[in-house]
Amino acid sequence: MKKVIIILFLLTGAILPQTTKEDKNLARLNDLKKNYFEGKYKDAAMAYMGYEGELTGEEAFYLGMTNSALFNYRGAIEYLS
């Protein structure tokens, strides 16, 4: 019985859709936009603090605007230029 349960568990894990890097990036972008439009600028900026990956143009735009709203003009220029 244990073997059957283990096999079913493994098959279920193989069948379920796997989260891809693009899905994670899209979720992070959606969180950034949500926080920006709700006026939660600090939350939006903190989510990307320490992020070392390559930013898309849309992410850079919203990060630049977020930094501008936080009066961090050096950060805003960095992302918007």
C-alpha positions in Angstrom: 0.0 0.0 0.0 2.9 2.4 0.8 4.4 1.8 -2.6 1.1 2.7 -4.4 0.8 5.9 -2.4 4.4 6.8 -3.1 3.9 6.1 -6.8 0.7 8.2 -7.0 2.4 11.0 -5.1 5.4 11.0 -7.6 3.1 10.8 -10.6 1.0 13.7 -9.3 4.1 15.8 -8.9 5.3 15.0 -12.4 1.9 15.9 -14.0 1.3 19.2 -12.2 2.6 22.2 -14.1 6.0 23.4 -13.0 6.6 27.0 -12.1 9.0 28.5 -14.6 11.4 31.5 -14.3 9.1 33.5 -16.5 6.1 32.9 -14.2 8.2 34.0 -11.2 9.3 37.2 -13.0 5.7 38.0 -14.0 4.5 37.5 -10.5 7.2 39.8 -9.2 6.4 42.4 -11.8 2.7 42.2 -10.9 3.5 42.7 -7.2 5.7 45.7 -8.1 2.9 47.3 -10.2 0.3 46.5 -7.5 2.4 48.1 -4.8 3.2 51.1 -7.0 -0.4 51.8 -7.9 -1.5 51.4 -4.3 1.1 53.9 -3.1 3.1 51.3 -1.2 6.4 52.6 -2.7 8.6 51.3 0.1 7.2 47.7 -0.3 7.7 47.9 -4.1 11.3 49.0 -3.7 12.1 46.5 -1.0 10.9 43.6 -3.1 13.7 44.3 -5.6 16.4 45.1 -3.1 19.3 42.7 -3.7 17.8 41.4 -6.9 20.8 40.7 -9.2 18.9 39.5 -12.3 18.4 41.5 -15.4 15.4 43.8 -15.3 12.9 44.2 -18.1 12.0 47.7 -19.3 8.7 47.7 -17.5 10.4 46.7 -14.2 13.0 49.4 -14.6 10.3 52.0 -15.3 8.3 51.1 -12.2 11.4 50.9 -10.0 12.5 54.3 -11.3 9.1 55.8 -10.6 9.0 54.2 -7.2 12.4 55.6 -6.3 11.2 59.0 -7.5 8.2 58.9 -5.3 10.5 58.0 -2.4 12.7 61.1 -3.2 15.6 58.8 -4.1 16.5 60.6 -7.3 19.8 58.9 -7.8 18.0 55.5 -7.9 15.3 57.0 -10.1 17.9 58.2 -12.6 19.7 54.9 -12.5 16.5 52.9 -13.5 15.0 55.5 -15.8 18.1 56.2 -17.9 
